[in-house]
């Protein structure tokens, strides 16, 4: 009987290790399932280092706030496995804004296009993200500038409510120079680190760590069309294109918060 239990334990460990290795972050980032146009941005966005910094596990319930076209969703969907779930909080499906409706529709089509998205659930960004205290991690990438004001308060409040005690809140955002005014933040698309931290703390989060993973000292944040001047948007099109390609994507803060236990 003892020998049978030992064999069972060995087999259990084998399959556990195999499952973990098949779903590790490195494998998810390197997956052939990712879009080539998304992969070419890895040198700017550092997905492996960023997601490792946030301390994700493949069996977590993770919410991605405002996933856009699914750049990070491709990686997270490949990473998550049972009993984990990825909840994508996107624009409302009944929004009156044409861009929001089109973006949500395109995202839904993407999620229906491949079985790897089978563990992805889609909810409305402006509603409760999940049942209270059921989520392990909430992540958002380059979205805070779109939420400045009451929208950010609402989203951060819902995030805190959804997270389990001890749950993590990871933020990547275009970083403004210290002291930048709210008006300039809205115009430029860059948000001060101080403002992001203040709003998070206002809603009960504790700052755990900062990282310079996504820092870019070449970005002086003085561009004629704000952050959208830089790639991948290149709002000025051919004007000074090589200059902005040389700068690369924006200088970004990478912040890790926790909901207190």
TORVO-462032 format. One line per 3 residues: number of its first residue (from 0); for each residue x, y, z of N, C-alpha, C. Coordinates in nm, 2 decimals. Layout:
NUM> X,Y,Z,X,Y,Z,X,Y,Z | ...
# end
This chain:
0> 0.08,-0.12,0.00,0.00,0.00,0.00,0.09,0.13,0.00 | 0.19,0.12,0.08,0.28,0.23,0.09,0.35,0.26,-0.05 | 0.39,0.15,-0.11,0.45,0.16,-0.24,0.36,0.22,-0.35
3> 0.23,0.18,-0.34,0.13,0.24,-0.43,0.12,0.39,-0.41 | 0.12,0.43,-0.29,0.10,0.57,-0.25,0.22,0.65,-0.31 | 0.34,0.59,-0.29,0.47,0.66,-0.34,0.46,0.67,-0.49
6> 0.42,0.57,-0.56,0.41,0.57,-0.71,0.31,0.68,-0.75 | 0.20,0.68,-0.67,0.09,0.78,-0.70,0.14,0.93,-0.68 | 0.23,0.94,-0.58,0.28,1.08,-0.55,0.38,1.12,-0.66
9> 0.46,1.02,-0.70,0.56,1.05,-0.81,0.49,1.09,-0.94 | 0.38,1.01,-0.98,0.31,1.04,-1.10,0.24,1.18,-1.09 | 0.19,1.21,-0.97,0.12,1.34,-0.94,0.22,1.45,-0.96
12> 0.34,1.44,-0.91,0.44,1.54,-0.92,0.48,1.55,-1.07 | 0.50,1.44,-1.14,0.54,1.45,-1.28,0.44,1.53,-1.36 | 0.31,1.49,-1.35,0.21,1.56,-1.42,0.19,1.71,-1.38
15> 0.22,1.74,-1.25,0.21,1.87,-1.21,0.32,1.96,-1.27 | 0.44,1.90,-1.27,0.56,1.97,-1.33,0.54,1.99,-1.48 | 0.49,1.88,-1.55,0.46,1.89,-1.69,0.36,2.00,-1.72
18> 0.25,2.00,-1.64,0.15,2.11,-1.66,0.20,2.24,-1.64 | 0.28,2.26,-1.54,0.34,2.39,-1.51,0.44,2.44,-1.62 | 0.52,2.34,-1.67,0.62,2.38,-1.77,0.55,2.42,-1.90
21> 0.43,2.35,-1.93,0.36,2.38,-2.05,0.29,2.51,-2.05 | 0.27,2.57,-1.93,0.19,2.69,-1.91,0.27,2.80,-1.85 | 0.41,2.79,-1.85,0.48,2.90,-1.79,0.48,3.02,-1.88
24> 0.52,3.13,-1.81,0.52,3.26,-1.88,0.61,3.27,-2.00 | 0.72,3.21,-1.99,0.82,3.21,-2.10,0.76,3.14,-2.22 | 0.70,3.03,-2.20,0.63,2.96,-2.31,0.52,3.04,-2.37
27> 0.44,3.11,-2.28,0.33,3.18,-2.33,0.37,3.30,-2.42 | 0.48,3.37,-2.38,0.53,3.48,-2.45,0.59,3.43,-2.59 | 0.65,3.32,-2.59,0.72,3.26,-2.71,0.62,3.19,-2.80
30> 0.50,3.18,-2.76,0.40,3.09,-2.83,0.38,3.14,-2.98 | 0.37,3.04,-3.06,0.34,3.06,-3.20,0.20,3.11,-3.22 | 0.11,3.10,-3.12,-0.03,3.14,-3.13,-0.04,3.30,-3.13
33> 0.07,3.36,-3.09,0.06,3.51,-3.09,0.07,3.57,-3.23 | 0.01,3.68,-3.25,0.01,3.75,-3.38,0.15,3.81,-3.40 | 0.21,3.79,-3.52,0.34,3.85,-3.55,0.35,4.00,-3.53
36> 0.24,4.07,-3.56,0.25,4.22,-3.54,0.25,4.25,-3.39 | 0.21,4.16,-3.31,0.22,4.19,-3.16,0.36,4.15,-3.11 | 0.41,4.04,-3.16,0.54,3.99,-3.12,0.65,4.10,-3.14
39> 0.64,4.17,-3.25,0.75,4.27,-3.28,0.75,4.39,-3.18 | 0.65,4.40,-3.10,0.65,4.50,-2.99,0.71,4.45,-2.86 | 0.75,4.33,-2.85,0.80,4.27,-2.73,0.92,4.35,-2.68
42> 1.01,4.39,-2.77,1.13,4.46,-2.72,1.10,4.59,-2.65 | 0.98,4.65,-2.68,0.94,4.78,-2.62,0.86,4.75,-2.49 | 0.78,4.64,-2.49,0.68,4.62,-2.39,0.72,4.52,-2.28
45> 0.83,4.44,-2.31,0.89,4.35,-2.21,0.78,4.27,-2.14 | 0.70,4.19,-2.21,0.60,4.11,-2.14,0.64,4.01,-2.04 | 0.75,3.94,-2.07,0.80,3.84,-1.98,0.84,3.90,-1.85
48> 0.92,4.00,-1.86,0.97,4.07,-1.74,0.86,4.14,-1.66 | 0.76,4.20,-1.73,0.65,4.27,-1.67,0.56,4.17,-1.59 | 0.52,4.06,-1.66,0.43,3.97,-1.59,0.50,3.89,-1.48
51> 0.63,3.87,-1.50,0.70,3.80,-1.39,0.71,3.90,-1.27 | 0.73,4.02,-1.29,0.73,4.12,-1.18,0.60,4.12,-1.10 | 0.49,4.10,-1.17,0.36,4.10,-1.11,0.33,3.97,-1.03
54> 0.42,3.87,-1.05,0.41,3.75,-0.97,0.29,3.66,-1.00 | 0.25,3.65,-1.13,0.14,3.58,-1.17,0.16,3.43,-1.16 | 0.06,3.35,-1.13,0.06,3.21,-1.13,-0.05,3.16,-1.24
57> -0.02,3.05,-1.30,-0.11,3.01,-1.41,-0.25,2.96,-1.37 | -0.27,2.93,-1.24,-0.40,2.89,-1.19,-0.48,3.00,-1.12 | -0.43,3.12,-1.14,-0.50,3.24,-1.08,-0.63,3.28,-1.16
60> -0.72,3.35,-1.09,-0.82,3.42,-1.16,-0.77,3.56,-1.18 | -0.76,3.60,-1.31,-0.69,3.73,-1.34,-0.79,3.81,-1.42 | -0.80,3.94,-1.39,-0.88,4.04,-1.47,-0.78,4.13,-1.54
63> -0.81,4.14,-1.67,-0.74,4.24,-1.75,-0.83,4.35,-1.78 | -0.80,4.47,-1.74,-0.89,4.59,-1.76,-0.86,4.65,-1.89 | -0.96,4.67,-1.97,-0.95,4.74,-2.10,-0.85,4.68,-2.19
66> -0.86,4.56,-2.23,-0.76,4.49,-2.31,-0.74,4.54,-2.45 | -0.82,4.63,-2.50,-0.81,4.68,-2.63,-0.82,4.57,-2.74 | -0.72,4.56,-2.82,-0.72,4.46,-2.93,-0.67,4.32,-2.88
69> -0.63,4.31,-2.75,-0.58,4.18,-2.70,-0.44,4.16,-2.70 | -0.35,4.26,-2.70,-0.21,4.24,-2.71,-0.16,4.15,-2.59 | -0.20,4.19,-2.47,-0.16,4.11,-2.35,-0.25,3.99,-2.34
72> -0.37,4.00,-2.39,-0.47,3.88,-2.38,-0.41,3.76,-2.44 | -0.34,3.78,-2.56,-0.28,3.66,-2.63,-0.19,3.59,-2.54 | -0.11,3.66,-2.46,-0.01,3.59,-2.37,-0.08,3.53,-2.25
75> -0.17,3.61,-2.19,-0.24,3.56,-2.07,-0.33,3.44,-2.09 | -0.39,3.44,-2.21,-0.48,3.33,-2.24,-0.40,3.20,-2.26 | -0.28,3.21,-2.31,-0.19,3.10,-2.33,-0.13,3.05,-2.19
78> -0.12,3.15,-2.10,-0.06,3.12,-1.97,-0.16,3.05,-1.87 | -0.28,3.10,-1.87,-0.38,3.05,-1.78,-0.42,2.90,-1.81 | -0.43,2.82,-1.70,-0.49,2.69,-1.71,-0.57,2.66,-1.59
81> -0.65,2.55,-1.60,-0.75,2.52,-1.50,-0.68,2.51,-1.36 | -0.74,2.56,-1.26,-0.87,2.62,-1.25,-0.87,2.78,-1.27 | -0.76,2.82,-1.33,-0.75,2.97,-1.36,-0.85,3.02,-1.46
84> -0.87,3.15,-1.46,-0.96,3.21,-1.55,-0.91,3.35,-1.58 | -0.92,3.39,-1.71,-0.89,3.53,-1.75,-1.02,3.60,-1.78 | -1.04,3.71,-1.70,-1.16,3.79,-1.72,-1.12,3.92,-1.79
87> -1.17,3.94,-1.91,-1.14,4.06,-1.99,-1.25,4.16,-1.97 | -1.22,4.27,-1.90,-1.32,4.38,-1.88,-1.31,4.48,-1.99 | -1.40,4.47,-2.09,-1.39,4.56,-2.21,-1.50,4.66,-2.21
90> -1.50,4.75,-2.31,-1.60,4.85,-2.33,-1.74,4.78,-2.32 | -1.84,4.85,-2.28,-1.98,4.80,-2.27,-2.03,4.76,-2.41 | -2.09,4.64,-2.41,-2.14,4.59,-2.54,-2.26,4.68,-2.60
93> -2.32,4.75,-2.51,-2.43,4.84,-2.56,-2.39,4.99,-2.55 | -2.26,5.02,-2.56,-2.22,5.15,-2.56,-2.27,5.23,-2.68 | -2.30,5.36,-2.67,-2.35,5.44,-2.78,-2.23,5.50,-2.86
96> -2.11,5.48,-2.82,-1.99,5.53,-2.89,-1.95,5.43,-2.99 | -1.94,5.47,-3.12,-1.91,5.37,-3.23,-1.78,5.30,-3.21 | -1.68,5.38,-3.16,-1.54,5.32,-3.14,-1.55,5.21,-3.04
99> -1.62,5.24,-2.93,-1.63,5.14,-2.82,-1.70,5.01,-2.87 | -1.81,5.03,-2.94,-1.88,4.91,-2.99,-1.79,4.83,-3.09 | -1.72,4.90,-3.18,-1.64,4.84,-3.28,-1.52,4.76,-3.21
102> -1.46,4.83,-3.11,-1.35,4.76,-3.04,-1.40,4.64,-2.96 | -1.51,4.65,-2.90,-1.56,4.53,-2.82,-1.60,4.42,-2.92 | -1.66,4.45,-3.03,-1.70,4.35,-3.13,-1.58,4.28,-3.19
105> -1.47,4.36,-3.22,-1.35,4.30,-3.28,-1.28,4.21,-3.17 | -1.29,4.25,-3.05,-1.23,4.17,-2.94,-1.30,4.04,-2.93 | -1.44,4.04,-2.93,-1.52,3.92,-2.92,-1.49,3.83,-3.03
108> -1.47,3.88,-3.15,-1.44,3.80,-3.27,-1.31,3.73,-3.25 | -1.21,3.80,-3.20,-1.08,3.75,-3.17,-1.09,3.63,-3.07 | -1.17,3.65,-2.96,-1.18,3.55,-2.86,-1.25,3.42,-2.91
111> -1.33,3.44,-3.01,-1.40,3.33,-3.07,-1.32,3.26,-3.18 | -1.21,3.31,-3.22,-1.13,3.27,-3.33,-1.04,3.15,-3.30 | -1.02,3.12,-3.17,-0.92,3.02,-3.14,-0.95,2.96,-3.00
114> -0.93,2.83,-2.99,-0.97,2.75,-2.87,-0.88,2.80,-2.75 | -0.77,2.86,-2.78,-0.68,2.90,-2.67,-0.75,3.01,-2.58 | -0.85,3.07,-2.63,-0.93,3.17,-2.55,-1.04,3.11,-2.48
117> -1.04,2.98,-2.46,-1.15,2.91,-2.40,-1.17,2.94,-2.25 | -1.07,2.99,-2.19,-1.08,3.02,-2.04,-1.09,3.18,-2.02 | -1.13,3.25,-2.13,-1.15,3.39,-2.12,-1.29,3.42,-2.11
120> -1.33,3.50,-2.01,-1.47,3.55,-2.00,-1.46,3.70,-2.02 | -1.57,3.76,-2.09,-1.57,3.90,-2.12,-1.68,3.97,-2.03 | -1.65,4.07,-1.96,-1.74,4.15,-1.89,-1.73,4.30,-1.93
123> -1.83,4.38,-1.88,-1.82,4.52,-1.91,-1.73,4.59,-1.81 | -1.65,4.68,-1.86,-1.55,4.75,-1.78,-1.62,4.84,-1.68 | -1.74,4.89,-1.71,-1.80,4.99,-1.62,-1.90,4.92,-1.53
126> -1.89,4.79,-1.51,-1.97,4.71,-1.42,-1.88,4.64,-1.31 | -1.94,4.57,-1.22,-1.86,4.49,-1.13,-1.78,4.39,-1.21 | -1.66,4.37,-1.17,-1.57,4.28,-1.25,-1.59,4.14,-1.22
129> -1.63,4.11,-1.10,-1.65,3.97,-1.06,-1.72,3.97,-0.93 | -1.76,3.86,-0.87,-1.81,3.85,-0.74,-1.71,3.91,-0.64 | -1.75,3.97,-0.53,-1.65,4.03,-0.44,-1.55,3.92,-0.38
132> -1.43,3.97,-0.38,-1.32,3.89,-0.32,-1.30,3.75,-0.38 | -1.30,3.75,-0.52,-1.29,3.62,-0.59,-1.17,3.63,-0.69 | -1.11,3.74,-0.70,-1.00,3.76,-0.80,-0.86,3.76,-0.74
135> -0.77,3.70,-0.80,-0.63,3.69,-0.75,-0.55,3.81,-0.80 | -0.57,3.86,-0.92,-0.49,3.97,-0.98,-0.57,4.05,-1.08 | -0.55,4.18,-1.08,-0.61,4.27,-1.18,-0.49,4.34,-1.24
138> -0.49,4.35,-1.37,-0.38,4.41,-1.45,-0.44,4.51,-1.55 | -0.37,4.62,-1.57,-0.40,4.71,-1.68,-0.28,4.77,-1.74 | -0.28,4.79,-1.87,-0.16,4.83,-1.94,-0.19,4.95,-2.03
141> -0.13,5.06,-2.00,-0.14,5.19,-2.08,-0.29,5.23,-2.09 | -0.36,5.24,-1.98,-0.50,5.28,-1.99,-0.54,5.40,-1.90 | -0.46,5.43,-1.80,-0.50,5.52,-1.69,-0.53,5.66,-1.75
144> -0.46,5.70,-1.86,-0.48,5.83,-1.92,-0.62,5.85,-1.98 | -0.68,5.73,-2.01,-0.82,5.73,-2.06,-0.92,5.75,-1.95 | -0.88,5.73,-1.83,-0.98,5.72,-1.72,-0.97,5.83,-1.62
147> -0.88,5.93,-1.64,-0.86,6.04,-1.55,-0.99,6.10,-1.50 | -1.01,6.11,-1.37,-1.14,6.16,-1.32,-1.22,6.05,-1.26 | -1.36,6.07,-1.26,-1.45,5.98,-1.19,-1.44,5.83,-1.25
150> -1.41,5.82,-1.37,-1.40,5.69,-1.43,-1.29,5.60,-1.36 | -1.18,5.67,-1.33,-1.07,5.60,-1.27,-1.11,5.56,-1.12 | -1.18,5.65,-1.06,-1.23,5.61,-0.92,-1.32,5.49,-0.93
153> -1.41,5.49,-1.02,-1.51,5.38,-1.03,-1.43,5.25,-1.06 | -1.34,5.25,-1.15,-1.27,5.13,-1.19,-1.18,5.08,-1.08 | -1.11,5.17,-1.01,-1.03,5.13,-0.90,-1.11,5.07,-0.78
156> -1.23,5.13,-0.76,-1.32,5.08,-0.66,-1.36,4.94,-0.69 | -1.41,4.92,-0.81,-1.45,4.79,-0.85,-1.34,4.69,-0.85 | -1.22,4.73,-0.88,-1.10,4.64,-0.87,-1.07,4.60,-0.73
159> -1.08,4.69,-0.63,-1.06,4.66,-0.49,-1.16,4.56,-0.44 | -1.29,4.59,-0.48,-1.40,4.50,-0.44,-1.38,4.36,-0.49 | -1.34,4.34,-0.62,-1.33,4.21,-0.68,-1.21,4.13,-0.62
162> -1.10,4.20,-0.58,-0.98,4.12,-0.54,-1.00,4.05,-0.41 | -0.94,3.94,-0.39,-0.93,3.87,-0.26,-0.83,3.95,-0.17 | -0.85,3.94,-0.04,-0.75,4.00,0.04,-0.61,3.95,0.01
165> -0.51,4.04,-0.01,-0.38,3.99,-0.05,-0.37,3.99,-0.20 | -0.48,4.01,-0.28,-0.47,4.01,-0.42,-0.39,4.13,-0.48 | -0.34,4.11,-0.60,-0.25,4.21,-0.66,-0.31,4.29,-0.77
168> -0.27,4.42,-0.78,-0.31,4.51,-0.88,-0.19,4.56,-0.95 | -0.17,4.52,-1.08,-0.05,4.56,-1.15,-0.09,4.67,-1.26 | -0.01,4.77,-1.26,-0.04,4.89,-1.35,0.09,4.92,-1.43
171> 0.07,4.93,-1.56,0.17,4.99,-1.65,0.11,5.11,-1.72 | 0.18,5.22,-1.71,0.12,5.35,-1.77,0.23,5.44,-1.82 | 0.20,5.52,-1.92,0.28,5.62,-1.97,0.31,5.72,-1.86
174> 0.44,5.75,-1.83,0.48,5.82,-1.71,0.51,5.97,-1.74 | 0.43,6.06,-1.69,0.45,6.20,-1.70,0.56,6.25,-1.61 | 0.62,6.37,-1.65,0.72,6.43,-1.56,0.65,6.47,-1.43
177> 0.72,6.46,-1.31,0.66,6.50,-1.19,0.61,6.65,-1.19 | 0.49,6.67,-1.14,0.43,6.80,-1.13,0.35,6.84,-1.26 | 0.33,6.74,-1.35,0.25,6.77,-1.47,0.11,6.79,-1.42
180> 0.04,6.89,-1.48,-0.10,6.92,-1.44,-0.20,6.82,-1.49 | -0.31,6.82,-1.43,-0.42,6.72,-1.48,-0.46,6.75,-1.62 | -0.47,6.88,-1.66,-0.50,6.92,-1.79,-0.40,6.87,-1.89
183> -0.27,6.88,-1.86,-0.17,6.83,-1.95,-0.16,6.68,-1.96 | -0.20,6.62,-1.84,-0.20,6.47,-1.85,-0.31,6.42,-1.95 | -0.42,6.49,-1.95,-0.53,6.45,-2.04,-0.49,6.48,-2.18
186> -0.42,6.59,-2.21,-0.38,6.63,-2.34,-0.27,6.54,-2.40 | -0.17,6.50,-2.31,-0.05,6.44,-2.35,-0.06,6.28,-2.35 | -0.15,6.23,-2.27,-0.16,6.08,-2.25,-0.06,6.03,-2.15
189> 0.02,6.12,-2.08,0.11,6.07,-1.98,0.05,6.11,-1.84 | 0.07,6.02,-1.75,0.01,6.03,-1.61,0.13,6.03,-1.51 | 0.13,6.12,-1.41,0.23,6.12,-1.31,0.22,5.99,-1.23
192> 0.34,5.95,-1.19,0.34,5.83,-1.09,0.27,5.87,-0.96 | 0.29,5.99,-0.92,0.23,6.03,-0.79,0.08,6.02,-0.80 | 0.02,6.06,-0.91,-0.12,6.06,-0.92,-0.17,5.92,-0.93
195> -0.11,5.83,-1.00,-0.15,5.69,-1.00,-0.15,5.63,-0.86 | -0.04,5.65,-0.79,-0.03,5.60,-0.66,-0.13,5.66,-0.56 | -0.15,5.79,-0.57,-0.25,5.85,-0.48,-0.39,5.79,-0.50
198> -0.43,5.77,-0.63,-0.57,5.72,-0.65,-0.58,5.57,-0.60 | -0.47,5.50,-0.62,-0.47,5.36,-0.58,-0.48,5.35,-0.42 | -0.40,5.44,-0.36,-0.41,5.44,-0.21,-0.54,5.49,-0.16
201> -0.60,5.59,-0.23,-0.73,5.64,-0.20,-0.83,5.53,-0.19 | -0.82,5.43,-0.27,-0.91,5.32,-0.28,-0.87,5.19,-0.20 | -0.77,5.21,-0.11,-0.74,5.11,-0.02,-0.62,5.02,-0.06
204> -0.55,5.05,-0.16,-0.44,4.96,-0.20,-0.31,5.01,-0.14 | -0.22,4.91,-0.12,-0.09,4.94,-0.07,0.01,4.92,-0.18 | 0.10,5.02,-0.20,0.21,5.00,-0.30,0.31,4.90,-0.25
207> 0.34,4.80,-0.32,0.43,4.70,-0.29,0.57,4.72,-0.35 | 0.57,4.76,-0.48,0.70,4.77,-0.55,0.68,4.85,-0.67 | 0.79,4.91,-0.72,0.80,4.98,-0.85,0.91,4.91,-0.93
210> 0.89,4.92,-1.06,1.00,4.86,-1.15,1.02,4.96,-1.26 | 1.15,4.96,-1.31,1.19,5.04,-1.42,1.20,4.95,-1.55 | 1.13,4.84,-1.55,1.13,4.74,-1.66,1.09,4.81,-1.79
213> 0.99,4.90,-1.78,0.94,4.97,-1.90,0.98,5.11,-1.91 | 1.09,5.15,-1.85,1.14,5.29,-1.86,1.20,5.31,-1.99 | 1.20,5.43,-2.04,1.26,5.47,-2.17,1.32,5.61,-2.15
216> 1.45,5.62,-2.12,1.51,5.76,-2.10,1.51,5.84,-2.22 | 1.49,5.78,-2.34,1.49,5.86,-2.47,1.37,5.94,-2.48 | 1.26,5.90,-2.41,1.13,5.97,-2.42,1.13,6.09,-2.33
219> 1.14,6.21,-2.39,1.14,6.33,-2.32,1.00,6.39,-2.29 | 0.90,6.33,-2.35,0.76,6.36,-2.32,0.72,6.50,-2.36 | 0.78,6.55,-2.47,0.75,6.68,-2.52,0.71,6.68,-2.66
222> 0.63,6.58,-2.70,0.60,6.56,-2.84,0.47,6.63,-2.88 | 0.47,6.68,-3.01,0.35,6.76,-3.05,0.22,6.70,-3.04 | 0.21,6.57,-3.05,0.08,6.50,-3.04,0.08,6.41,-2.92
225> 0.15,6.45,-2.82,0.16,6.37,-2.69,0.22,6.23,-2.71 | 0.18,6.14,-2.63,0.23,6.00,-2.64,0.20,5.93,-2.77 | 0.09,5.98,-2.84,0.05,5.92,-2.96,0.14,5.96,-3.08
228> 0.24,6.05,-3.05,0.34,6.08,-3.15,0.43,5.96,-3.17 | 0.45,5.89,-3.07,0.55,5.78,-3.07,0.49,5.65,-3.13 | 0.57,5.55,-3.16,0.51,5.42,-3.21,0.44,5.36,-3.09
231> 0.34,5.28,-3.12,0.30,5.23,-3.25,0.21,5.33,-3.33 | 0.16,5.43,-3.26,0.06,5.52,-3.32,0.12,5.60,-3.43 | 0.23,5.67,-3.41,0.29,5.76,-3.50,0.19,5.85,-3.56
234> 0.13,5.93,-3.48,0.02,6.02,-3.52,0.06,6.12,-3.63 | 0.19,6.16,-3.63,0.24,6.25,-3.74,0.27,6.18,-3.87 | 0.25,6.05,-3.87,0.27,5.97,-3.99,0.41,5.98,-4.04
237> 0.44,6.04,-4.16,0.58,6.04,-4.21,0.66,6.15,-4.16 | 0.60,6.25,-4.09,0.68,6.36,-4.04,0.77,6.32,-3.92 | 0.90,6.33,-3.94,1.00,6.29,-3.84,0.98,6.15,-3.79
240> 0.93,6.06,-3.88,0.90,5.93,-3.84,1.02,5.85,-3.79 | 1.14,5.87,-3.86,1.26,5.80,-3.81,1.30,5.85,-3.67 | 1.28,5.97,-3.64,1.32,6.03,-3.51,1.23,5.96,-3.40
243> 1.10,5.94,-3.43,1.02,5.88,-3.33,1.03,5.73,-3.32 | 1.07,5.67,-3.43,1.10,5.53,-3.42,1.22,5.50,-3.34 | 1.32,5.59,-3.35,1.44,5.58,-3.27,1.42,5.60,-3.13
246> 1.32,5.69,-3.09,1.29,5.70,-2.95,1.22,5.57,-2.90 | 1.13,5.52,-2.98,1.06,5.40,-2.94,0.93,5.43,-2.86 | 0.88,5.33,-2.80,0.76,5.35,-2.72,0.78,5.43,-2.60
249> 0.68,5.47,-2.53,0.69,5.57,-2.42,0.77,5.52,-2.30 | 0.81,5.61,-2.22,0.86,5.59,-2.09,0.74,5.55,-2.00 | 0.74,5.43,-1.93,0.63,5.39,-1.86,0.67,5.35,-1.71
252> 0.58,5.38,-1.62,0.59,5.33,-1.49,0.53,5.19,-1.48 | 0.58,5.11,-1.39,0.53,4.98,-1.37,0.52,4.96,-1.22 | 0.39,4.95,-1.17,0.36,4.96,-1.03,0.29,4.83,-0.99
255> 0.32,4.78,-0.87,0.26,4.67,-0.81,0.19,4.71,-0.68 | 0.06,4.69,-0.67,-0.01,4.72,-0.55,-0.07,4.59,-0.49 | -0.12,4.60,-0.37,-0.18,4.48,-0.31,-0.30,4.53,-0.23
258> -0.41,4.45,-0.23,-0.52,4.47,-0.14,-0.48,4.41,0.00 | -0.48,4.49,0.10,-0.44,4.44,0.23,-0.51,4.32,0.28 | -0.44,4.23,0.35,-0.51,4.11,0.40,-0.59,4.15,0.53
# end
